[in-house]
Amino acid sequence: MPQMMPLFWMMMIITTITLLIICSSYIYFLYLPSLTFNKSKLSPPSYWNWKW
């Protein structure tokens, strides 16, 4: 089935892009509040409650 190979590679590319987006957004939401918290010395945001 040679016609299935482009679909397979397209799904692999889409999966890789999705994983990169998920990992980058996770790192962004994990490290940005701590950086702003250290700089501004304010109370943590409310969405920290479901993580800790």
C-alpha positions in Angstrom: 0.0 0.0 0.0 2.3 2.8 -1.2 -0.5 5.4 -1.0 -0.6 5.1 2.8 2.9 6.4 3.2 2.2 10.2 2.7 -0.7 9.9 5.2 1.6 8.2 7.7 4.3 10.9 7.3 1.7 13.6 7.6 0.3 12.2 10.8 3.9 11.8 12.1 4.5 15.5 11.4 1.2 16.6 12.9 1.9 14.5 16.0 5.4 16.0 16.4 4.1 19.5 16.0 1.4 18.9 18.5 3.8 17.4 21.1 6.1 20.4 20.6 3.2 22.9 21.2 2.1 21.0 24.3 5.6 20.8 25.7 6.3 24.5 25.0 3.0 25.6 26.5 3.6 23.5 29.6 7.1 24.9 30.1 5.7 28.4 29.4 2.9 28.1 32.0 5.3 26.4 34.5 8.2 28.9 34.4 6.6 32.2 33.5 4.5 32.5 36.8 7.6 31.7 38.9 9.6 34.3 37.0 7.0 37.0 37.4 6.5 36.0 41.0 10.2 36.4 41.8 10.4 39.7 40.0 7.2 41.4 41.3 7.0 39.7 44.8 3.2 39.4 44.4 1.0 36.6 45.5 0.9 33.6 43.2 -1.9 33.4 40.5 -5.0 31.5 41.2 -4.3 28.8 38.6 -1.4 27.6 40.7 -3.9 26.0 43.0 -4.7 23.1 40.7 -1.1 22.3 40.2 0.2 22.2 43.7 
